[in-house]
Amino acid sequence: MTQSPEEKRINCEVYFDKKGYALIWKNGKDNKVYILEFEKYIYHKKLKGYDIHHTDFNKGNYKIENLEIITKSDHLKLHANWVRKDGEWILKPCKDCKKKLPLDNFYQRKGLTLRAMGKILGGKHPQSVSNLIKKRNSKIL
Ligand SMILES: [Zn+2]
């Protein structure tokens, strides 16, 4: 006989929420099982700036092998289908064409090449380099 989620909750068995997270009733509230599993291994309840990621992207799979600590920032990128190679993010999907493109396509570099600086200065008396870079960046932003 299969139990309803409500019965499973009462019997302290694992059930799933609408998002697919495995839950269990404990201490008078619903608990995400992957967090409880993780806390068996890690003492910190909440590592600031970090998330727990389901490596196989299945929120119901709370096996400890499937859980990894990841920075919040990396976590967002991972779920936004960014591509990482040798620990560095190299590609992300374009909102318009949906293709995965190199990050350079989205973000202008904020440094100045010497050649570019020479062009801007154009032989005039140079301002301080840091002012120049600030000015240039404020045009981009
Ligand atoms: Zn995740």
Backbone and ligand atoms as CSV (ligand in chain L), in Angstrom:
chain,resi,resn,atom,element,x,y,z
A,1,MET,N,N,0.845,-1.201,0.000
A,1,MET,CA,C,0.000,0.000,0.000
A,1,MET,C,C,0.876,1.245,0.000
A,2,THR,N,N,0.652,2.134,-0.946
A,2,THR,CA,C,1.463,3.353,-0.960
A,2,THR,C,C,0.866,4.409,-0.041
A,3,GLN,N,N,1.741,5.155,0.582
A,3,GLN,CA,C,1.311,6.192,1.517
A,3,GLN,C,C,1.269,7.536,0.815
A,4,SER,N,N,0.382,8.379,1.243
A,4,SER,CA,C,0.348,9.746,0.742
A,4,SER,C,C,1.512,10.514,1.381
A,5,PRO,N,N,1.926,11.634,0.777
A,5,PRO,CA,C,2.994,12.439,1.394
A,5,PRO,C,C,2.660,12.790,2.844
A,6,GLU,N,N,1.376,13.027,3.099
A,6,GLU,CA,C,0.961,13.390,4.465
A,6,GLU,C,C,1.210,12.237,5.441
A,7,GLU,N,N,0.896,11.033,4.998
A,7,GLU,CA,C,1.132,9.856,5.854
A,7,GLU,C,C,2.625,9.615,6.066
A,8,LYS,N,N,3.379,9.827,4.991
A,8,LYS,CA,C,4.829,9.645,5.107
A,8,LYS,C,C,5.416,10.646,6.097
A,9,ARG,N,N,4.883,11.857,6.061
A,9,ARG,CA,C,5.348,12.888,6.989
A,9,ARG,C,C,5.093,12.440,8.435
A,10,ILE,N,N,3.889,11.953,8.674
A,10,ILE,CA,C,3.525,11.506,10.031
A,10,ILE,C,C,4.408,10.338,10.463
A,11,ASN,N,N,4.721,9.454,9.517
A,11,ASN,CA,C,5.530,8.281,9.850
A,11,ASN,C,C,7.028,8.544,9.776
A,12,CYS,N,N,7.383,9.816,9.585
A,12,CYS,CA,C,8.793,10.197,9.487
A,12,CYS,C,C,9.524,9.459,8.371
A,13,GLU,N,N,8.851,9.317,7.253
A,13,GLU,CA,C,9.505,8.760,6.076
A,13,GLU,C,C,9.759,9.877,5.073
A,14,VAL,N,N,10.633,9.598,4.117
A,14,VAL,CA,C,10.998,10.612,3.128
A,14,VAL,C,C,9.880,10.813,2.110
A,15,TYR,N,N,9.563,12.058,1.824
A,15,TYR,CA,C,8.598,12.399,0.766
A,15,TYR,C,C,9.164,13.569,-0.012
A,16,PHE,N,N,8.495,13.955,-1.081
A,16,PHE,CA,C,9.066,14.962,-1.976
A,16,PHE,C,C,8.166,16.180,-2.088
A,17,ASP,N,N,8.803,17.361,-2.159
A,17,ASP,CA,C,7.991,18.570,-2.387
A,17,ASP,C,C,7.830,18.816,-3.885
A,18,LYS,N,N,7.113,19.898,-4.230
A,18,LYS,CA,C,6.797,20.155,-5.639
A,18,LYS,C,C,8.045,20.381,-6.483
A,19,LYS,N,N,9.088,20.925,-5.840
A,19,LYS,CA,C,10.324,21.189,-6.580
A,19,LYS,C,C,11.181,19.940,-6.755
A,20,GLY,N,N,10.819,18.870,-6.073
A,20,GLY,CA,C,11.575,17.637,-6.195
A,20,GLY,C,C,12.544,17.379,-5.051
A,21,TYR,N,N,12.554,18.259,-4.037
A,21,TYR,CA,C,13.431,18.028,-2.887
A,21,TYR,C,C,12.855,16.923,-2.011
A,22,ALA,N,N,13.752,16.057,-1.520
A,22,ALA,CA,C,13.344,15.037,-0.562
A,22,ALA,C,C,13.237,15.690,0.808
A,23,LEU,N,N,12.106,15.468,1.478
A,23,LEU,CA,C,11.862,16.082,2.784
A,23,LEU,C,C,11.613,15.010,3.827
A,24,ILE,N,N,11.866,15.372,5.082
A,24,ILE,CA,C,11.499,14.507,6.202
A,24,ILE,C,C,11.067,15.404,7.355
A,25,TRP,N,N,10.081,14.944,8.103
A,25,TRP,CA,C,9.551,15.723,9.230
A,25,TRP,C,C,10.455,15.493,10.441
A,26,LYS,N,N,10.978,16.591,10.997
A,26,LYS,CA,C,11.892,16.482,12.143
A,26,LYS,C,C,11.869,17.789,12.901
A,27,ASN,N,N,11.938,17.738,14.207
A,27,ASN,CA,C,11.918,18.931,15.059
A,27,ASN,C,C,10.731,19.854,14.742
A,28,GLY,N,N,9.608,19.257,14.444
A,28,GLY,CA,C,8.400,20.031,14.222
A,28,GLY,C,C,8.338,20.778,12.918
A,29,LYS,N,N,9.199,20.402,11.950
A,29,LYS,CA,C,9.120,21.075,10.648
A,29,LYS,C,C,9.632,20.172,9.524
A,30,ASP,N,N,9.313,20.568,8.291
A,30,ASP,CA,C,9.872,19.874,7.140
A,30,ASP,C,C,11.362,20.182,7.051
A,31,ASN,N,N,12.146,19.164,6.822
A,31,ASN,CA,C,13.588,19.364,6.639
A,31,ASN,C,C,13.995,18.788,5.294
A,32,LYS,N,N,14.859,19.515,4.587
A,32,LYS,CA,C,15.410,18.962,3.356
A,32,LYS,C,C,16.438,17.892,3.739
A,33,VAL,N,N,16.236,16.689,3.210
A,33,VAL,CA,C,17.068,15.562,3.646
A,33,VAL,C,C,18.534,15.783,3.273
A,34,TYR,N,N,18.780,16.413,2.116
A,34,TYR,CA,C,20.186,16.579,1.716
A,34,TYR,C,C,20.942,17.446,2.703
A,35,ILE,N,N,20.233,18.404,3.335
A,35,ILE,CA,C,20.910,19.251,4.316
A,35,ILE,C,C,21.212,18.448,5.583
A,36,LEU,N,N,20.255,17.630,5.998
A,36,LEU,CA,C,20.498,16.776,7.170
A,36,LEU,C,C,21.660,15.819,6.906
A,37,GLU,N,N,21.672,15.234,5.696
A,37,GLU,CA,C,22.757,14.325,5.334
A,37,GLU,C,C,24.095,15.046,5.387
A,38,PHE,N,N,24.083,16.247,4.838
A,38,PHE,CA,C,25.317,17.011,4.773
A,38,PHE,C,C,25.819,17.356,6.167
A,39,GLU,N,N,24.905,17.685,7.045
A,39,GLU,CA,C,25.287,18.081,8.397
A,39,GLU,C,C,25.875,16.920,9.204
A,40,LYS,N,N,25.618,15.690,8.752
A,40,LYS,CA,C,26.265,14.556,9.410
A,40,LYS,C,C,27.775,14.611,9.190
A,41,TYR,N,N,28.170,15.219,8.067
A,41,TYR,CA,C,29.585,15.230,7.707
A,41,TYR,C,C,30.249,16.564,7.997
A,42,ILE,N,N,29.468,17.631,7.902
A,42,ILE,CA,C,30.003,18.976,8.071
A,42,ILE,C,C,29.335,19.590,9.298
A,43,TYR,N,N,30.126,20.178,10.154
A,43,TYR,CA,C,29.563,20.685,11.399
A,43,TYR,C,C,28.795,21.990,11.206
A,44,HIS,N,N,29.285,22.830,10.269
A,44,HIS,CA,C,28.625,24.106,10.060
A,44,HIS,C,C,27.239,23.890,9.470
A,45,LYS,N,N,26.254,24.508,10.054
A,45,LYS,CA,C,24.915,24.424,9.477
A,45,LYS,C,C,24.898,25.153,8.156
A,46,LYS,N,N,25.500,26.323,8.180
A,46,LYS,CA,C,25.451,27.146,6.982
A,46,LYS,C,C,26.835,27.760,6.771
A,47,LEU,N,N,27.472,27.371,5.713
A,47,LEU,CA,C,28.746,27.984,5.379
A,47,LEU,C,C,28.456,29.250,4.595
A,48,LYS,N,N,28.876,30.385,5.140
A,48,LYS,CA,C,28.520,31.654,4.518
A,48,LYS,C,C,29.115,31.759,3.109
A,49,GLY,N,N,28.282,32.142,2.164
A,49,GLY,CA,C,28.764,32.300,0.797
A,49,GLY,C,C,28.812,31.004,0.001
A,50,TYR,N,N,28.424,29.904,0.658
A,50,TYR,CA,C,28.478,28.621,-0.029
A,50,TYR,C,C,27.105,27.957,-0.092
A,51,ASP,N,N,26.932,27.150,-1.095
A,51,ASP,CA,C,25.717,26.357,-1.231
A,51,ASP,C,C,26.090,24.885,-1.271
A,52,ILE,N,N,25.078,24.049,-1.151
A,52,ILE,CA,C,25.265,22.622,-1.387
A,52,ILE,C,C,24.625,22.313,-2.741
A,53,HIS,N,N,25.404,21.736,-3.623
A,53,HIS,CA,C,24.905,21.441,-4.968
A,53,HIS,C,C,24.690,19.938,-5.134
A,54,HIS,N,N,23.594,19.583,-5.817
A,54,HIS,CA,C,23.355,18.189,-6.188
A,54,HIS,C,C,24.092,17.940,-7.499
A,55,THR,N,N,25.163,17.179,-7.431
A,55,THR,CA,C,26.040,16.992,-8.585
A,55,THR,C,C,25.287,16.492,-9.818
A,56,ASP,N,N,24.320,15.611,-9.620
A,56,ASP,CA,C,23.569,15.075,-10.769
A,56,ASP,C,C,22.329,15.927,-11.104
A,57,PHE,N,N,22.199,17.075,-10.453
A,57,PHE,CA,C,21.082,18.009,-10.661
A,57,PHE,C,C,19.729,17.432,-10.248
A,58,ASN,N,N,19.733,16.294,-9.571
A,58,ASN,CA,C,18.491,15.711,-9.067
A,58,ASN,C,C,18.331,16.096,-7.601
A,59,LYS,N,N,17.385,17.007,-7.330
A,59,LYS,CA,C,17.197,17.536,-5.976
A,59,LYS,C,C,16.711,16.472,-5.009
A,60,GLY,N,N,16.216,15.352,-5.539
A,60,GLY,CA,C,15.741,14.283,-4.668
A,60,GLY,C,C,16.837,13.311,-4.272
A,61,ASN,N,N,18.010,13.422,-4.912
A,61,ASN,CA,C,19.111,12.494,-4.625
A,61,ASN,C,C,20.011,13.070,-3.535
A,62,TYR,N,N,19.779,12.641,-2.304
A,62,TYR,CA,C,20.504,13.210,-1.169
A,62,TYR,C,C,21.656,12.336,-0.708
A,63,LYS,N,N,22.065,11.363,-1.560
A,63,LYS,CA,C,23.259,10.569,-1.206
A,63,LYS,C,C,24.444,11.500,-1.036
A,64,ILE,N,N,25.259,11.236,-0.037
A,64,ILE,CA,C,26.350,12.152,0.286
A,64,ILE,C,C,27.324,12.295,-0.891
A,65,GLU,N,N,27.462,11.262,-1.697
A,65,GLU,CA,C,28.351,11.338,-2.864
A,65,GLU,C,C,27.835,12.341,-3.896
A,66,ASN,N,N,26.552,12.633,-3.801
A,66,ASN,CA,C,25.946,13.528,-4.798
A,66,ASN,C,C,25.928,14.991,-4.347
A,67,LEU,N,N,26.456,15.238,-3.150
A,67,LEU,CA,C,26.389,16.604,-2.625
A,67,LEU,C,C,27.781,17.231,-2.602
A,68,GLU,N,N,27.877,18.465,-3.080
A,68,GLU,CA,C,29.173,19.141,-3.026
A,68,GLU,C,C,29.012,20.580,-2.547
A,69,ILE,N,N,30.034,21.040,-1.848
A,69,ILE,CA,C,30.055,22.439,-1.421
A,69,ILE,C,C,30.565,23.275,-2.577
A,70,ILE,N,N,29.899,24.364,-2.817
A,70,ILE,CA,C,30.236,25.181,-3.975
A,70,ILE,C,C,29.939,26.636,-3.591
A,71,THR,N,N,30.687,27.587,-4.130
A,71,THR,CA,C,30.371,28.982,-3.808
A,71,THR,C,C,29.019,29.321,-4.418
A,72,LYS,N,N,28.316,30.264,-3.791
A,72,LYS,CA,C,27.008,30.672,-4.314
A,72,LYS,C,C,27.136,31.140,-5.759
A,73,SER,N,N,28.211,31.875,-5.996
A,73,SER,CA,C,28.431,32.435,-7.327
A,73,SER,C,C,28.612,31.328,-8.372
A,74,ASP,N,N,29.449,30.334,-8.056
A,74,ASP,CA,C,29.634,29.216,-8.981
A,74,ASP,C,C,28.338,28.430,-9.146
A,75,HIS,N,N,27.584,28.344,-8.065
A,75,HIS,CA,C,26.348,27.575,-8.095
A,75,HIS,C,C,25.346,28.168,-9.085
A,76,LEU,N,N,25.221,29.498,-9.034
A,76,LEU,CA,C,24.314,30.179,-9.961
A,76,LEU,C,C,24.737,29.935,-11.398
A,77,LYS,N,N,26.041,30.044,-11.638
A,77,LYS,CA,C,26.558,29.845,-12.990
A,77,LYS,C,C,26.289,28.426,-13.484
A,78,LEU,N,N,26.535,27.471,-12.601
A,78,LEU,CA,C,26.320,26.064,-12.942
A,78,LEU,C,C,24.884,25.829,-13.394
A,79,HIS,N,N,23.938,26.398,-12.636
A,79,HIS,CA,C,22.531,26.194,-12.978
A,79,HIS,C,C,22.090,27.050,-14.157
A,80,ALA,N,N,22.916,28.039,-14.522
A,80,ALA,CA,C,22.611,28.851,-15.698
A,80,ALA,C,C,23.341,28.288,-16.923
A,81,ASN,N,N,23.851,27.056,-16.788
A,81,ASN,CA,C,24.494,26.342,-17.899
A,81,ASN,C,C,25.804,26.955,-18.381
A,82,TRP,N,N,26.514,27.626,-17.478
A,82,TRP,CA,C,27.854,28.058,-17.846
A,82,TRP,C,C,28.745,26.818,-17.961
A,83,VAL,N,N,29.829,26.947,-18.728
A,83,VAL,CA,C,30.743,25.824,-18.930
A,83,VAL,C,C,32.095,26.148,-18.310
A,84,ARG,N,N,32.613,25.207,-17.535
A,84,ARG,CA,C,33.888,25.408,-16.862
A,84,ARG,C,C,34.917,24.441,-17.435
A,85,LYS,N,N,36.138,24.941,-17.552
A,85,LYS,CA,C,37.217,24.065,-18.008
A,85,LYS,C,C,38.435,24.324,-17.144
A,86,ASP,N,N,39.036,23.284,-16.621
A,86,ASP,CA,C,40.195,23.401,-15.722
A,86,ASP,C,C,39.937,24.424,-14.617
A,87,GLY,N,N,38.741,24.419,-14.061
A,87,GLY,CA,C,38.428,25.299,-12.942
A,87,GLY,C,C,38.063,26.723,-13.333
A,88,GLU,N,N,38.136,27.049,-14.605
A,88,GLU,CA,C,37.796,28.415,-15.047
A,88,GLU,C,C,36.540,28.408,-15.891
A,89,TRP,N,N,35.671,29.378,-15.655
A,89,TRP,CA,C,34.467,29.507,-16.473
A,89,TRP,C,C,34.874,30.051,-17.830
A,90,ILE,N,N,34.473,29.363,-18.907
A,90,ILE,CA,C,34.898,29.798,-20.233
A,90,ILE,C,C,33.724,30.159,-21.154
A,91,LEU,N,N,32.572,29.503,-20.974
A,91,LEU,CA,C,31.438,29.750,-21.861
A,91,LEU,C,C,30.180,30.002,-21.047
A,92,LYS,N,N,29.282,30.803,-21.630
A,92,LYS,CA,C,27.948,30.905,-21.031
A,92,LYS,C,C,26.922,31.066,-22.139
A,93,PRO,N,N,25.672,30.654,-21.879
A,93,PRO,CA,C,24.673,30.728,-22.941
A,93,PRO,C,C,24.249,32.178,-23.197
A,94,CYS,N,N,24.099,32.506,-24.471
A,94,CYS,CA,C,23.623,33.829,-24.859
A,94,CYS,C,C,22.102,33.840,-24.740
A,95,LYS,N,N,21.554,34.892,-24.126
A,95,LYS,CA,C,20.101,34.947,-23.939
A,95,LYS,C,C,19.368,35.040,-25.268
A,96,ASP,N,N,20.003,35.641,-26.261
A,96,ASP,CA,C,19.333,35.833,-27.553
A,96,ASP,C,C,19.406,34.593,-28.430
A,97,CYS,N,N,20.634,34.131,-28.692
A,97,CYS,CA,C,20.768,33.021,-29.648
A,97,CYS,C,C,20.848,31.656,-28.977
A,98,LYS,N,N,20.923,31.629,-27.623
A,98,LYS,CA,C,20.967,30.382,-26.846
A,98,LYS,C,C,22.262,29.592,-27.022
A,99,LYS,N,N,23.154,30.066,-27.893
A,99,LYS,CA,C,24.429,29.352,-28.053
A,99,LYS,C,C,25.334,29.646,-26.872
A,100,LYS,N,N,26.226,28.697,-26.579
A,100,LYS,CA,C,27.206,28.945,-25.525
A,100,LYS,C,C,28.415,29.643,-26.128
A,101,LEU,N,N,28.698,30.836,-25.612
A,101,LEU,CA,C,29.742,31.667,-26.189
A,101,LEU,C,C,30.816,31.990,-25.149
A,102,PRO,N,N,32.036,32.305,-25.629
A,102,PRO,CA,C,33.098,32.685,-24.699
A,102,PRO,C,C,32.704,33.921,-23.894
A,103,LEU,N,N,33.175,33.978,-22.651
A,103,LEU,CA,C,32.792,35.084,-21.763
A,103,LEU,C,C,33.193,36.445,-22.313
A,104,ASP,N,N,34.282,36.484,-23.086
A,104,ASP,CA,C,34.739,37.752,-23.687
A,104,ASP,C,C,33.637,38.401,-24.525
A,105,ASN,N,N,32.733,37.597,-25.064
A,105,ASN,CA,C,31.647,38.135,-25.883
A,105,ASN,C,C,30.657,38.960,-25.068
A,106,PHE,N,N,30.650,38.746,-23.757
A,106,PHE,CA,C,29.665,39.417,-22.924
A,106,PHE,C,C,30.248,40.577,-22.122
A,107,TYR,N,N,31.485,40.410,-21.709
A,107,TYR,CA,C,32.056,41.393,-20.798
A,107,TYR,C,C,33.262,42.054,-21.433
A,108,GLN,N,N,33.222,43.385,-21.486
A,108,GLN,CA,C,34.398,44.077,-21.971
A,108,GLN,C,C,35.455,44.070,-20.894
A,109,ARG,N,N,36.663,43.905,-21.315
A,109,ARG,CA,C,37.758,43.982,-20.344
A,109,ARG,C,C,37.888,45.398,-19.861
A,110,LYS,N,N,38.278,45.539,-18.603
A,110,LYS,CA,C,38.370,46.865,-18.049
A,110,LYS,C,C,39.793,47.410,-18.011
A,111,GLY,N,N,40.756,46.577,-18.342
A,111,GLY,CA,C,42.133,47.063,-18.397
A,111,GLY,C,C,42.358,47.825,-19.698
A,112,LEU,N,N,43.459,48.516,-19.768
A,112,LEU,CA,C,43.811,49.244,-20.999
A,112,LEU,C,C,45.104,48.676,-21.537
A,113,THR,N,N,45.142,48.408,-22.827
A,113,THR,CA,C,46.422,48.032,-23.418
A,113,THR,C,C,47.248,49.303,-23.570
A,114,LEU,N,N,48.545,49.135,-23.647
A,114,LEU,CA,C,49.412,50.299,-23.813
A,114,LEU,C,C,49.093,51.014,-25.119
A,115,ARG,N,N,48.793,50.228,-26.148
A,115,ARG,CA,C,48.480,50.823,-27.448
A,115,ARG,C,C,47.231,51.712,-27.351
A,116,ALA,N,N,46.202,51.171,-26.641
A,116,ALA,CA,C,44.962,51.939,-26.473
A,116,ALA,C,C,45.222,53.200,-25.662
A,117,MET,N,N,46.059,53.073,-24.662
A,117,MET,CA,C,46.345,54.231,-23.821
A,117,MET,C,C,47.054,55.310,-24.647
A,118,GLY,N,N,47.990,54.878,-25.467
A,118,GLY,CA,C,48.718,55.811,-26.328
A,118,GLY,C,C,47.775,56.577,-27.232
A,119,LYS,N,N,46.778,55.876,-27.765
A,119,LYS,CA,C,45.794,56.510,-28.652
A,119,LYS,C,C,45.013,57.575,-27.915
A,120,ILE,N,N,44.592,57.233,-26.690
A,120,ILE,CA,C,43.779,58.168,-25.916
A,120,ILE,C,C,44.600,59.397,-25.533
A,121,LEU,N,N,45.835,59.147,-25.119
A,121,LEU,CA,C,46.680,60.272,-24.703
A,121,LEU,C,C,47.045,61.154,-25.889
A,122,GLY,N,N,47.300,60.492,-27.013
A,122,GLY,CA,C,47.567,61.196,-28.264
A,122,GLY,C,C,48.617,62.291,-28.156
A,123,GLY,N,N,49.639,62.056,-27.357
A,123,GLY,CA,C,50.730,63.022,-27.283
A,123,GLY,C,C,50.481,64.170,-26.325
A,124,LYS,N,N,49.235,64.308,-25.844
A,124,LYS,CA,C,48.968,65.383,-24.874
A,124,LYS,C,C,49.599,65.068,-23.530
A,125,HIS,N,N,49.643,66.071,-22.707
A,125,HIS,CA,C,50.205,65.834,-21.384
A,125,HIS,C,C,49.353,64.818,-20.633
A,126,PRO,N,N,49.951,63.710,-20.240
A,126,PRO,CA,C,49.147,62.623,-19.659
A,126,PRO,C,C,48.624,62.917,-18.257
A,127,GLN,N,N,47.389,62.559,-18.073
A,127,GLN,CA,C,46.848,62.544,-16.711
A,127,GLN,C,C,47.435,61.311,-16.045
A,128,SER,N,N,47.130,61.149,-14.795
A,128,SER,CA,C,47.645,59.927,-14.175
A,128,SER,C,C,46.931,58.729,-14.817
A,129,VAL,N,N,47.664,57.671,-14.924
A,129,VAL,CA,C,47.124,56.491,-15.600
A,129,VAL,C,C,45.869,55.988,-14.900
A,130,SER,N,N,45.864,56.021,-13.570
A,130,SER,CA,C,44.692,55.472,-12.870
A,130,SER,C,C,43.448,56.324,-13.141
A,131,ASN,N,N,43.610,57.630,-13.229
A,131,ASN,CA,C,42.468,58.485,-13.579
A,131,ASN,C,C,41.934,58.144,-14.955
A,132,LEU,N,N,42.865,57.917,-15.848
A,132,LEU,CA,C,42.498,57.600,-17.224
A,132,LEU,C,C,41.674,56.315,-17.293
A,133,ILE,N,N,42.154,55.311,-16.550
A,133,ILE,CA,C,41.447,54.030,-16.557
A,133,ILE,C,C,40.072,54.188,-15.908
A,134,LYS,N,N,40.008,54.976,-14.823
A,134,LYS,CA,C,38.716,55.220,-14.178
A,134,LYS,C,C,37.737,55.856,-15.157
A,135,LYS,N,N,38.234,56.864,-15.872
A,135,LYS,CA,C,37.386,57.560,-16.843
A,135,LYS,C,C,36.860,56.600,-17.891
A,136,ARG,N,N,37.754,55.791,-18.419
A,136,ARG,CA,C,37.379,54.862,-19.472
A,136,ARG,C,C,36.334,53.866,-18.943
A,137,ASN,N,N,36.561,53.345,-17.746
A,137,ASN,CA,C,35.622,52.373,-17.184
A,137,ASN,C,C,34.258,52.986,-16.925
A,138,SER,N,N,34.224,54.257,-16.521
A,138,SER,CA,C,32.926,54.854,-16.235
A,138,SER,C,C,32.120,55.045,-17.510
A,139,LYS,N,N,32.802,55.133,-18.635
A,139,LYS,CA,C,32.086,55.202,-19.909
A,139,LYS,C,C,31.419,53.866,-20.230
A,140,ILE,N,N,32.110,52.781,-19.881
A,140,ILE,CA,C,31.549,51.446,-20.136
A,140,ILE,C,C,30.357,51.197,-19.223
A,141,LEU,N,N,30.520,51.558,-17.938
A,141,LEU,CA,C,29.456,51.306,-16.955
A,141,LEU,C,C,28.349,52.321,-17.135
L,1,ZN,ZN,ZN,22.789,22.943,-7.478
